[in-house]
Structure formats: C-alpha cells, structure tokens
Amino acid sequence: MCVAAEIAAWQATAIPLAGVEPTLPEEDLRPLLDRLAGARFVGLGEASHGDHESCQCKRRLIQTLVRRYAPRGHELVEA
C-alpha cells in the first residue's frame, strides 16, 4: 500500500477528539465508546512512554469508561 493510501485509510477510521484534558465533556468520545460497547477487554497502548498527552488521553478515556460501564476490574501494565 502506498503512503497516500495508508494515510487515507487512517483518516477514514480516525475519531477526532476535542482534546486530552480529563475535564472535557464526553460527547467527542461517543463514537469511540460506541465501538467499545460490549467489549470484555480494552487495551490502551501508546506511541511513547511517559509523554504528558498520552497519559492525559488515557486518563480521560479510563475515567469515562469507568463512569459509563462500571467495570468489575482493571489492570494497568507498565513496560
């Protein structure tokens, strides 16, 4: 696949977010939450370890998932 096709594929499935701050409203997360509905496991990776934006984005998503779905357990792995 050529680079332009790869970029187009990413853009077609991308979900734009309002930002990574945990205090933002959840409306922009709705498409992602719809995709995760019914999931038994959700894995959250990151491109680099310890950068501020990735950590804030994960925090925002985890807080939203806990509020909405009240999971019975969770696991955090640091590698």
N, C-alpha and C positions, 0 to 999 in steps of 0.2 A: 504494500500500500504506500502510495506517495505521501509526502508530508502534508500537502494540501488536503488530501482525503482523510488523513488522520485527524487533522485539525477540525475538519467539518464533522467528523464522527463525534469528537469530543464536544463540540458546540451543540450538536443535536441532542445530546443527553445531559448537558450541563444544567444545573439548577442554580440560578443566581441568588445570592444571599444579600441581605441588607447590610450585613457586617458580622463581626465575630463577637461583639460585646454581649455578655450574658444577659444584660438588662433589656435588650431589644425585644420587641413583640415577636410572637411565633409565626405570624402569617407567612413570612417568606420560607419558613421551614415546612409548610404544609405539603408541597409536592414530594419532598424527601420523606416525611412522615407517612404519607400515603404509600410510598414504595416499601417502607419498613413495616407497615401494618401486618400483623400476624407472624412476624419473624420471631423465631425462638432465640436466635443469636444475632448480635450486631457487632461486627468487628470494625474498629476505627484505627486506621493506620495514619501515618504521617510521612511527609517527604523528608523531613529532617527532625531530629530530636531536640526538643527544648526551645524551639523558637516560639515567641510570645503569641503570634497569631494562631498557630496550630493549636496550642494549648487552650487559648480562649475559645476557639471554634469548637473543640471537643467538649469543653466545659458547657458551653451553650447547648450543644446537642444532647449531652448526657442529662443535664438538668431538665430539658424539655421531655426527653424520653421517660425519665423517672416521674415527672409530673403527670404525663399522659397515660402511661401504661403501668405504673407502679410495679416494676419488675421484682420478682422474688429474690433475685440475687444479681451480683455483678462481679466481674473480675477485671482487674487492671494489671497489665503486664508491662514492665519496663525492661527494655532490652538494651 
